């Protein structure tokens, strides 16, 4: 049952709703308790919203007193130049470090001359330097050789097209847009290590789906990291969406109640944050498995998407993370962030070769609009041109 309370606030208006855990049906709650520690049996959850949400029918209606929302950070002025750029231009700018490293080395290779073993050896070094990994590099070299032989290419200037086509065949299968239709709410469980950009990506995804006319609810399930709850609430305020949160407690319980609230309100998409963890922390990996099980208790076919957020700066270590989280949770999608801050953008090829899980989105900047669906052709063009 919802209860409302009064509090003196600033002029801006934001209704705050407290959702006790016992608001869930008795049967569902009993199932939840089998997976959630006793300390989280009755979490005091808050739904913090800057949107005008119709309250659910109550047996004893009580007026809600608006609670002021903290103002969003003044980012418009700083981001104005980015908004004038197209997505393709921003992608090229974001991949500038990788392209500069790759381009300078490839310029000599593609400048003309005979295609021979020395050229292939140089190309191998270039691909490894771009952090494409040994498996992907060997695959690309073999494929390029076959294309050169098949087409009868003689001049190194013709090698660029063959390499781009080979790379497209390798990473193209990762381009699978996320379809959120047919499920309501569509539950997206977000995972990743601390610092990968998970919570920030949730905020950007909220804006992305709002722009498509979808209603969104955020679950502040990262209950371990300091200020994670506040960070997600800030994103909720910026995007004008509800955030289900609690002070401390259990991540699974927060996600459970968020889904229950989303079902009751007819929300389209639930973005569930979870605590960051290293794949080598086996006890924490077991905990995140429990979060997934509890989400399934709240909604039997959920989560509909399990996303791992990766930091492009760590290069080949992303492949190890993908393998570990996929083995534990059965990943359905990836998000690769911070491509603008690294020269290791070639790691997408390594992922495609070793664990080809769909790359749903890539991020190339701090702007709220700098997270977009992955397009393999745009990515390759941005690398080479």
N, C-alpha and C positions, 0 to 999 in steps of 0.2 A: 504494500500500500504506500502511496506517495504521501508525504507530509510536507507542508510548506512552513517557512519561518521568516521572520522579519529581521532585517538588518539595515542599519544606516549606511548609505552608500554614496558614491559619487553620482553626478548627474546622468551619465550614460546608463542605459537600462539593459540588464541581463537577468532573466529568470533563472534561479538556481533551484534544483529539485533534488531532494534526498531520496534515494531508492534503497530501502532495506532489502537484504537478501531474501527475506521471507515473502517478498512480493511474488516470487516465482511459484508455480504450482507445486503442491506438496509432493507429488510423485517425482517431478523433475528434480526438486531439491534433494529428495532422498537419493536419487541417482548421483547427483553432484557430490554429495557428501562422501560417497565411496571413493572419490578421486581427489577431493580437496581436503587439506588438513583441517583439523577441528578449529584451529585459530582463525580460519577464513570462513567458518560456517555462517557468520552473521556480519559480513563486512558492511561498513557504512559507506555506501556508494553515492556519488554525486553526479547528476547530469548537468553539466555546465554549458549553457547555450547562449549565443548572441542572436539566434534566430527566434522568430515568433512561433513557438511550438504550441499546438493545442494540447492542453493537459488531458490525460486520460480520465474517464468518468470515475468519480470518487463517491464512496458511500456517504462521506461527510465533507462536502465541498468546503474549502477554505481559501481565502484570497492569498495570492502570492505577492510578496514584496520584491520588486525588481532589485537586482544586485548589479552594481557597476562592473563593467568589464575593463580590464587594463587596456590602455590604448596600444594598438599595433605599432611596431617599430617603424619609424619614418624611412621607408625604403624607396619610395617612388622617385625621388629626385636622383638618387644614386643609380637607379636602374633605368632611368629614362633612355640613355644611349642604347641599351640592349633591346629595348622594346622597338626600336626603329629597324632592327636587323631581322631578316627572315630566319626561320629555323635552320635552313641550310647554311646560312652565313654564320650563325651561332655555333653550329656543329663544326664547321671548318675552323672557326676561331678556337673552339674548345679542344680540337685535336691538333692544334698548332705545334705543340711540343713534340708529339709523336711524329707528325708530318715533317717537321724540320729535321729531326734525326733521320727518319726514313728517307726523306726526299734528297737530302744532301748526299747520302750514300748511294741512292739509286740513280742520281743524276749522271754519275760517271758510268754506271753500268748501261744505262739506256741511251747514252750519247752517241752510239754508233760503234761499229766494229764487229768482229766475228764472235759468234756464239760458240764458246768452247768450254772445256772443263774448268779453266781458270775463272771464267765468268760465273759458272754455277757455284763455284766455291765462294766467290765474293757475295753472290746472292744469298747463299746460306748464312753467311756472317751477318748480313743486313737483316734478315728475317729474325734471327736469334736476338740481335740487338734490339729489335722492336718488341721483344718479349712474346713472340708467338709460340715459343716452346719447341722442344726438340721434335715431338710427335707431329705437330702441325707443320713444322718446317720441312721435315722429311717428306710428308705427304704432299706439300705444295711443290717441292722441287721435283718429285717424281711426276706429278701431274703436269707441271710446266714442260718438262722434258718430252712427255708424250704429245703435248699440244704443238711444240716446236717441230717434232718429227712428223706429226700428222699433217701440219700445214706447210711443211717445208720452209720454215722460217730460217733465214740466214743472218740477218742483221740484228744486233742487240737492241736497236731502237724499236723493233717489233716485239720485244720481250715483255714490255710493259703491259700491253693488252692481254697477253697470255697469262700473266701473273694476276691481273685484276679478275679475269674470268675464272681462274682457278680458285682465287680467294672467295669469289661470289658463290661458287659451287660448294665451298666448305662451310661458310657462315650463313648462307642464304636460308637453310632450314631453321635457323634460330629465329627468323623473323615470323613469329606467330602472334598476331595481335590478341590481347586478352578480351574475350567475349564475356561480358557480365550480364547478358540477357538470359531470361528464362528462370532465374532464381531471385526470390525476394524475401529476405535480404540476401544479397550476394556477399559472402563472408570471405575476406582476404586476410590471411594470417601472415604477418610480417616478421621475418627472423633475420638474424645477422649478428656479427660481433660488434662490440662497443666501438663507436667511432666510424662505422661504415657509412653513416648517413641515413639510418633506418627511420628515425623519427622525423627528420626533415623530409624524407621521401614520402612519408605518410601525409604530411601537410601539403606537399605538391600534388600528390595523387588526389587528395580531397578537392583541390582547386580544379584539377583536370576533369574529374567526373562531374563536378558542379557545372562546368562549362558545357557539359553535354545534357544538362537538365536533370541530373540525378540528385536525389537526396542522399546525404552521407552522414554517418555517425562514427565517431572515433572512440576506440576503447584504449584507455591508458594502461595497458597491461605490463609496461616496464616499471614494475614496482620496486626494483632494486637500485637502479642508478639514481644518484642524487640529481634532483631537478628535472628528471625525465617527465614526470607528471606535469610540472609547470610548463615545460617546453611544449608538450603536446597541447595543453590548454591554450597557450599563446597561438599556436597554429590554428586551433579551433576558433579563436576569436578573430584571427585574421581572415579566415574563410567563412565565418558566420555559421558554424556547424556545432552540433552538440558533442560534448566529450563526456564519456562515462569514466569516472575516476574514483579512487579511494585513497585514504591516507595509509600508505604501507599495505601490508597484507599480501594476498595471494594473486598472482597474475591470472590463473585459471578462473578464479571467482569473478574478477573484473570482466573478463571476456564473456563469461557465461551471462552475467547480468546485462552486459551491453547488447548481446544478441536478443535476449528476452525483451529489452526495451525497443530494439529495432523492429522486432516482430509486432509488438503492440502498436507501434507508431506508423507502421507501413513504410519503413526506411528502405531505400534501394540498395545501399552498399554499406557494409561495416568494415572499417579498416582497424584491425586489431594489432596493436603494438605488443611486443614481448620483450623480455629482458635480454640484453646482449650477452653473448657467451662465446667462449672459444670452443672449437670442436674437440679440443683435447680435454676439456673439463667434463668428464663423463657423467658426473652426478648432475651437472646442470643440463646436459643433453637429455638425461632421463626426465628432468623436470619439464622441459619444453615438450617432450612427448606427452606428458600428462596434460599440458595445456591443450594440445590438439584433441586428446580424448574427451576432455570436458567440453570443448567446443562442439564435439559430436553429440554430447548429451543434450546440449542446448538446442541443437538443430541437427538432426540425424545425418543429413548429407553434407554438412559443413565440416571443415572449411572447404570452400569451393576452389580456392587458390591458396597455395603455400609458396610464398615468395621469399627468396634469399636476397638481401641487399649486400652488394659487394663494393669495396673501395678499389678503384682501378689502380691506385698508387702502389698496392702491394704486389702487383704483377702476378707471377706464377703461384703465389700463395692462394690466390682466388680459386684456383683449380682444386686445391686441397680442401678448401672450405666448401666448395660445391659438392664434392664427393661425400664429405662427412655429414653435412646437413641433409643431403639427398638420401643417404643410407638411413638416417634417423627418422626423417619426416616424410620422405617421398615428395620432393620439390616438384612444383608444376610451373614455376617461372622464376626468372632472375631480373634484378635491377642492377645495373652497373653505374655507379656514381663517380663523380670527380674526374671524369675524363679530361677536363680542362687543366688539371693540375699535375698531369703525369706525361711522361714520354713512353709509357708502357701500354698504349692503347691497343697494341696488337694482341693482347691477352685474350680477346674475344675469339681469335682463331684457336688458341689453346683449349678454351672451354668447348668450342664446337667439336674439336677432335676427340677430347677425352670424356666429356659428359654433356652431350648436346641437348641441354634443357632450354626451352624457349627463353630468349632474352626479351622480356616484355618492354622494358623502358631503359633509356640511357640518360644520364645527367651530365650536363656540360657547363654548369655555372650555379651561382647562388640565387638567381632570380627564381621566383615562384613558377615561372613558365619554362624553366630550363630543364624540365624532365619530360621527355617525349617518347612515344613508341619507337622502338628500334626499327630502322630501315637499313637493310644491308647495303643497298646501292648507294644511298647517301653517305653511309659510313665509309665505304671504300673510296668513293670520289673525294671525300674530305681528307682521306689519308694520302692520296696521291696527287691532288691538285690544289 
